[in-house]
Amino acid sequence: MSRSVIEPFALPWLLDPPEDLRSQLKVLRKDAESDAGDLRRLAGYALDLNQLGQMGKAVAARRDDLAASGLRPLRLAIAATHTADFLVEALPATALRHGLLIDSYQADYGQTAQAVLDPSSALFAFKPDLVALAFDPLALGLASPRLDEGGGEEAVQSALDYVTSLRDAVHANAGVGVVLQTLPMPQTALFGSFDAGQPGSVRWMVSRFNARLAAEALGPGDLLLDLAALAETVGLAQWHDAARWHDAKVPYALDAVPLAADHLCRLLAAARGLSRKCLVLDLDNTLWGGVIGDDGVDGIALGQGSGTGEAFTAIQSLARDLRTRGIILAVCSKNEESNALIPFREHDEMVLKEEDIAVFVANWTDKASNLQHIAKVLNIGVDALVFLDDNPAERERVRQELPQVAVPEVGADPAQYPLILSAAGYFEAVSFGDEDRKRADMYAANAARSSAMQKIGNMDDYLRSLDMVCSLRPFDALGRARTAQLVNKSNQFNLTTRRYTEAEVEAFEADPAKFTLQVRLEDRFGDNGMISVVIFDCGEEEWVCDTWLMSCRVLGRRVEEAVLAVVADAARKAGAQRLVGEWLPTPKNGLVEKHFEKLGFTFAGDLADGGTRWVLDLANYQAPDLPMVIERADELAGADA
């Protein structure tokens, strides 16, 4: 498909599926010796509804193999006031594209309220991790105009009350978050353009409902799927299918199902910490038109005065905006570095500046190797990278060498790059706060720390030169969203990899049987923000570690020793005699297999799932001298750190 014109329901950032998709799926479904990982590869193509259904059968047949491949499991219950069967059918295959292995349950048609309000319903017996509540204007009383005075506002309030009552029932009966969705605008109008300002018109009520839903209806752990925005992007005339609605109460055209499924799965993946972190940019014909080494700074196309130049400015503007919301930017270009830097330093219409780039790599090494280098410098996985490159040969090689890297199929028209990159949803977010605003700066500072380490050489001297300040305090409302974010996305330095919703994190704050820590680190290069989360279960004689995770960007800084000192001191004061830690293995956390051993714990036996158990006798523990200042909240004052 040409990327010069994007079809309404296309997934243009993905390649078209292979012609022998059906035969490949048949082999994967029936041959237990075949590589189930190939299902994840095939899920990365732009599949239609029929193909998603075929792949879903293969996913069901190879579920055990997929579960062992590192996918994040998620149990999703769906309670809809309309027919959701087609969406449910598309989810298992779509989820693979986003690193999820979804089990789903769908409440019976017309039984939304009954399923949610009854704590003994089959929906809750399913034990979901999240419940998606999907409504339509008819079920909410918003499908017909209310032109009597105050009638429109009354209808909106009634709809919100109904939605929030079901939301509260999910919270109470299952203790999990809900996925709410905005309502697409109707295609028809009663007054024409005047609808937008006429209280009680259907368009006015739907618009008012959507705004209030987003502002008022989301509690801790809840998610918002903006179907209204998706429908507007597609086009309402394409989105709505009146015949399908009248015939089977399907709320949108069947061709829209793969796109709707992708948007739901990317949202669920973001809630599980699986969004990408870093946008890696090629330079020539990606950030500007032309080749800087051949055309010179005056010969490249960039900026005002031509459509082509403005298209490249738009690409840079999107990249800059992504950095503003915390996405890391890097450069990976086949170029002489001295030439590659010229536009950043000399071109008046460069939107991106040299200081915006956390890692700048311009050489003649293959790009797959350079991408691995960039990930290593930033201390993130290659699966956190998105690589934007105009060259189809380079894109294909990276896909082959590093299938974990997201490589959008942008085509040849730079004017479409921002739309395709944005539509792909690689950087989907479920929250935004100060930590997110600072993230790009944090990673840039971390690259500077690596450079400083190379200059100083001696680790002890290097650590003391950082002027580190480590702050520790219990969980609280201020750090709740970031705590939940770390719990759900940290994989490598994570001893148990237990996942908790924001609502569960909030419950821990008031639980006297839980000892919690949120840890922050600052140094002379900048503020790293919250970098560690710790939860211990407090028994009379022993405290057992439920969760201990840390951002890999502060590895080797001895923060874990500071954490242990504070935990040990608090446990002693509570009368405990020992700390107990467990390492539960996952495909990604081998890094911390010896974590407790390094901290002085004694091996206490193997666990049934391949993990290990460790014990620290508090009577023999002595806090170390650390190369940092320790700042503790009042509740932790007196810790021997």
N, C-alpha and C positions, 0 to 999 in steps of 0.2 A: 504493500500500500504506500502510495506517495505521501510524504509528510508535508507537502506544500498545502494540502487541504486535509484537515482532520475530520473524519466522519464522526457524527454525533456520539455513537456508542463505542467508539474505538478505544483501545488501550494502546495508544500510539508509541509509548515508551518501550513496548515489548515487541519482540519479533513474531512474525506469523509462525504458526505451528508447522512442524514437518508434515509432509504429505502422508507419511506412513504412521501417523500418530496412533491410529486405531490398532494397527498390528503391534506396535511397540507396547501399548497398554495391555493388549491381550497376553503378550509374553510376561509382562510384569505381574499381571494378575494371577496367572496360572503356574508360573515357574518360580517356585520358592527359592531356587538357587540364583535367580537373577538379582541384580543390584537394586534394592528398593530405593536407594538414593537417586536413581534415575527418575523416579516420580517427582522429586523436588525439581530436577532439571526441567522436566516437561511442564511442570506447573508454571515455569517462568515464561511460557509463551502466551500470546494473546488468544485465549481459548474462548469459544462461544459456549452457549448454554448446553448444547448437546455434548460437546467435548468435555465440559466440566462434569457432566453427569457420568460419562464413560470413565473419566479419571476417578471420580468419587467411588465407583465400584472397585477400582484397583486399590485405592486407599483403604477401603474396608477390608479387602483381602490381605493386604500387607501391613495391617495396623501394628502388629507386634514388632515387626522389623522397623517400621518408621518410628515407633516409640523409643527404640534403642538408638536412634540416629541423632539425638540431640535436639529434636523439635520440642518446643515448649507446649505442654499439654494444657488444654482449656476446655472446660465444660460450660456450654452455653445453652441456656433455656430461652426459648422465644415464645412470647405470648402476644399474638397479633389479633387485631379486630378485622383483619382481611386475610386473604389467602397468601400464605408465605411459603408454600411448598416448594416453589421454584427456587427461591432464595436459599432455603435450607439445603436443597439438593446441590447447590453450587458451592456451598461453604467448605466442605472438606478439601477439595482440590485447590480452591482459592487460598485457603489458609496456609497450605504448604509454601506458597509464594512468599509468605510473610513470616515463615519460621514457626508456625503454629500447627499443632495437631488437635483438631477440634472434634469433640463429641457434642452432638446437639440433641435437644429435645424440643418438640413443638407441641404446645398446648392445643387441644382440639379447637377447631373453628367455632367461633361464637362463644367460647368459654374462657375468655381472657380474665374477666373479673373473678369467676369462680376458681380458676386455677391459682390466682395470685392471693386471693383473700383466705383460702382454706389452707391452713398450715400443714394439713395431712394430705395435700393433693399430690398427684404423681409428679407434678413439676418440681416440688420441693424434695420428693423422694429421690429424684434424679441427682440431687446435691450439686447444683450448678455453682460455678465460680462467678458467673454474671448472668443477669436476666435481661433480655432485650424486650422492651415494651414498645410495640409498634402499633400506632393508631392511624386512623384516617379521619378526614373532616366529618364524614357522615356519622361515625361512631361517637365523635366528640360534640356533635350538635353544631358544627360550624359549616355545614354544607349548604345551608339555606340562609338568605339574608334575614337580619333582624333590624328592621328600620324603625321600630317603635323607640321612643326616647329612652336611652340607656340600655336598650335591648342588646346591642352589640357587645358592650362591655360586660353585661351580665352573662352572655353566652361564653365569652372568653374566660371569665372567672370560673364559671361552672366547669368548663373543659379543663382548666388548670387544676381545680380542686379534685376532679376525677383522676387525673394523671398522678398528682402528688399522693392521693390516697393509696393508689396501687404501688407507687414507689415506696411509700412508708411500709406497706404490707410486706414487700420483698425484704426491706431492711429488717423488719421485725421477725419474719418467719425464716429467713435464710442467713441473715447477717452478711449479705453480699451486695455489691453495687448493681445499679441498673444502667442499661443503655437506653436513653431517650432519643427521639428523633424529631426534627422539625418537619413541618408539613409543606410539601411543594405547593406553590401557588396554583389556583385553578386556571385553566386555559381560557375560560370564558369570563366575560365581565357583564355586569348589569347596567352600569352607567357609562362604560367606556373608561377613559382616563380619569374620570371623576371618582371612580371606585376607590382609588388610593386614599382619598381624603374624606370619604363618606362613612362615618361610623355605622356599623351594622352591615355593610356590604361584605360579601364573602371574602374578597381580597383583603379588606381592612381587618376583618376578624382573624384571618389566617396570619397576616403580617404581625398583628398585635400578639397573637398567641405565641408565635415563634420567638419574638423578642422577649417576652416575659418568661417563656420556658427556659431560654438560655440564661437569663439573668436571675431567675428565682427558684428554679426547680431542681437544680443539681446539688446533691449532698456529697459528703466525702465518699470517694470511690465510684461516684457515678460518672457516666460518659455521655457526650452529646454527639450524635451522628447528624450532620447537617445535610439532610436529604434535599431541603429546599435549595441550597446553594448548588448541589449537584444537578438538580433538575433544571435550574436556570442556566447552568453551563452547557448542558445538553441541548436545551431549548424545550419549552413547555409543550409545543406542538409535537415534538418527537417523544417526549417523556410520557405524556398521557395517552392511553389507548382506551377510548370510551367503550368500544365493543368488548374488549377483554374485561373491563370493569363490570359492565352490565352482565356479561356471560358468567364470569367466575370470581368476581370481586378481587381480581389481581390489580394492585394499586398503580402499576406502571407497565409500560410496554415490555414484553418478554426480552426484547433485544437489550433492555437496560439492566437485566439481572446480573450479567457478569460484572458490569461496572459497579452496581450497587453492592454486590458481594465483595468486590475488591475494597471499596471504601469502608465497609464494615470490618473486614479482616485487618486492614491497615490500622484502624482505630483500636481494635482489640490487641494487635501486636504492640502498638505504642503504649497501651496500658500495661503491657508485660515487659516494657523496657527494650523493645526490639527495633525501635526507629534508628535510622542511620545518624551518625554524628558529624561526619566530615564530607565536604564537597571538594573533590580534587579536580582542578581545572587544567586542561590543555591551554595553550596560548595561541599560536598561529591559527587563524581561521576559526577560533573558538571564542577568544576574548577580543579579538580584532580581526579585520579582514586583511589577508595577505600574510607574507612571511617577513618577519622583522629583519632577519639576516640578509634578505635579498632586497626588500623594498625600502628599508630604512624607516626612521620614525615619521618622516613626512609622507611616506608612501603607503602606509597602512590605512585601512578604512576604519574610522572610529569617530563618533561624535556627530554633531549637527552638520547639516549641509547635504546629506545623502541618506536615502532609505537604508542602504546597507550599513553605513556608519552608525545610524541610530539603532539599528537592530542589535549591533554588538554592544552599544551603550546600555540597551535594555538588559542584555545578559549580565553585564557587570552590575547593574543596579539590583537585579534579583539576588546575585551572589552577596552583594553588600548588605542587603536587607536580611538575608539569611544569617549573615554573621551577626547582625544586630540582635537577632533573637537567639544567638548562642551556637549556631552551626560553625564548626571549624572550617577554615578555608586553607587549601594547600594548592601548590602548583606542581604539575608533572609534565614536562615538555622536553621533546627532543630538540635541543638548542644549545648554543653556547650561552652559559649563564650571563656573561657580560652583555650579550645582545638581548637576551630575554628580559633583562632588568631595565633596558633603555626606555620602553614606553611607560613603565611605572615611575620613572624618575624624570622623564623629559616631555611626555605628551600631555598637553594641557587638558585634554578631555578624557583622561583615564579616570573612571569612577573609583576603581579599586586602587588602593595605595599599597606600597611595599609592606607597610606595617600591618596591613590587614591579613597578610599571608603568614600562617603559623609555620609552615615548612615550605621552602622554595627549592624545588629540584629541577634543574635544567642541565641535561647532559645527553650523551648518546647511548646510554644503557637502555635496555628494553624496559618498557613501561610497567610490565608486571613486576619486575624486580624493584623498580623505583616505588611502586605503590606499597610493596612490602616494607621498604625502607621508611616511607612516610608513616605507615602504621606503627612501626617500631619506635620511631622518634616521638610520636604522639602518645605512645603506650596505649594504643587501642587495637582492637582486632581488625583484620582486613574486612570483616563483615560489617564494619561500621562505615565503610567508604562508599561514596558514590563518585563515579568517574565520568566526567563530561568531556567528550572528545569528538571533533567533527569527522575524524578519519575512520571509515568503516573497518579498515584492516586492523587498525590499532584497537578498536572496540572489540572485534572478534577475537584477537589474540588474548586480550585481558580476560574475556569471558572464558576462553579455553584454559588459560593458565591459573586464573583466580576466580572460579565460579562464585565465590562468596561475595565478591565486589558487585555492587549494583552498577550496571552500565546501560543507561537509557539509549534507545535507538532514536537518535535525534534527527537523522536525515541530513539533507543538504541545505535547507533553508534556515539561516540563523534567526530569522524573525519568529520561527516557531519554537526555538530552544526554550525560552522562558516558560511558555505554556506547557510544553511537554515535561519539562523538569518539575514544574509545580504540580501538574496533573498526576504525576507518578506517585506522589505522596510519600516519598522516601523519608521525609522529615516530619511526619505526622506527630502532633503533640497533644497531650491531654491536660497539660498545665503549663503555666509560665510564671516565673518569679525571678527574683534577684539572682539566684544561682544560674538560671538559664541565660540571663543577660550577660553575665560575666564569663560564661563558659569558654567562649572563643579566646578571650584574653588569658584565661587560666592556662589553656593548652599552649598558647604562644609563649607564655612565661615559662611553662615547663620545658619547652624547647630551649629557651635561654638557660635554664638550669642545667640541662644536659651539656650545653656548651661550656658553662662554668665548671662543671665537673671535669671535663676534659682538660681544662686549663690548670685546675688545682691538683688533680690527681689523687691526693690522699683523702680517703673517705671521711675520716673524723674531722679533718680540717675543713673539708668541703661542707659537711653538715653544719658545723658551727658557723661557717661563713654565711649561711643562709639566714641567720637571725630568726629562727622559727619560733612561732607562738602557737601552741596547741591548746585549743579551747574545748572543754568537755562539759556537757550538761544533759540532763534527762530529756526524753522526748517531750515536745510541747507543741502547741498549736502553730507557732510561728514556723517551725521546721517540719511540720507534719507532711506537707505535700512532697518536699524534697526527700524526706525519710522514706516514704512509700515509693518514690521514684527509684531511689537507690536499691531498695529491697527487691524491686521487680526487674531491674535491669543488670545488676551486678552478677557476673558469672565466674570470673577467674579467681579473684580473691574473695571467696564465699565458702565458708566452711560447711554449711548445711544446705544452702540454696533453697531455703524455705521462702515462699512468697506470701506477702500479706497486703491486703487492700488498705486504702487510706482509712477506712472505717475501723479496721482491725488495729491499725497503728494508733488511732485515737483511743481505742479501748485500753491499749497497753499503758497509756499515759496515766490512767487512774487505777491501775491494777497493782496492789501492794505486793503481789506475788511475782512481779516482774521488775528486774533492775534493767533500766534502759540507758543507753548513751547515744548521743549524736555528737560527732567529733568534727571539729573544723581545724584547718591549718592555714596559717598565714606566714609569709616570709618576705624577704626584701624584694623579691620579684613580683609579689602580688598576693592576693587572697585566693587560696584554693577552694574556699567554700567548704561545705560539708563533704567529708571524704571517708567517713566510717560510721557504721551503725552497729550497735551491739545490744543484744537482748539475752539476759540470764534469767532462768527460773530459780526463784529463791526458796530453797528448802531450809530446814532447821540446821542440818549438819553439812549440807553440800549445796552449792550453786551450780546448776547445769546450764551450759551454753546452748541456747536455742538458735541464736543467729550471731554471726560475726562476719562482717564483710567490710571491704575497704576498696576505695578507688585505686586502680593499678597505677595511676599517675603519681602516687606518692610512695611507691614501693621503695624500700631501702632507706626510708627516712626515720625509722625506729618509732613510728607512731604506735604500732601494735604494742610495743613495750610500755609506752605511756598509758595506753588503754588498760593493759593488764594490771599496772600498778594501782590505778583508780578502782578497778573492779575488785582486786584483792583486798584493798583497804576497806571498801564498803562491806565486803563479805565478812571480814574479820569483825568489824564493828557490830554486825548483825548476829554474831555468834557462830558463824559457819566455820567448819574446820578444813574444808577443801573445795577446790573448783574442779568441775568435770567438763571436759570438752570432747566433742565428737567431730570427726571428719567423715562426711557422707559423700562418696565420689560421684561426680558427674563427668560428662565428656569434656568439660572445660575447666574444672577446678583442680586439676592435678598440681597446679602451682602451689597449693597450700596443704598438700598431703602431710608435710612435716612441720606445719605451723606450730602446733602445740609442743612438739618435741623441741623446736628451736627456742621456745619460751620457757623451757625447764619443766614441762609436764612429764610424767612418767607413763609409759605405755601400759594400758590396763586391759588390752584384749581386742580381738577382731569382732566386728559386727556382722550380722547375717548378710547384709547387702554389700559386703566388701569394704565397708568403712572401718574406722578404728576409733577406740575410746582411750581417753587420756585423763590423768588425774594430777592435780597440783596440791601438795600438802602446804597449807597456808602457814603452818608453824615454821617451816623452813624457807619460806619465800622472803626475799629481800629486794626492795625496789632498786633498780639501777640508776646510775647517774646518766642523765640524758642530755643531748645537745640542743635543748629547746627550753623555752619557758612554758610552764603548764599553768593554764588558767582554768579553774573549776567553778561551776555554779555553787551557790551557797549550800545546796543540798549535799554537795560532794566535798565541801571544805574539810581540810585536814587530811586528805589523801596523801600518802607518802610518795608522791611522784616527784 
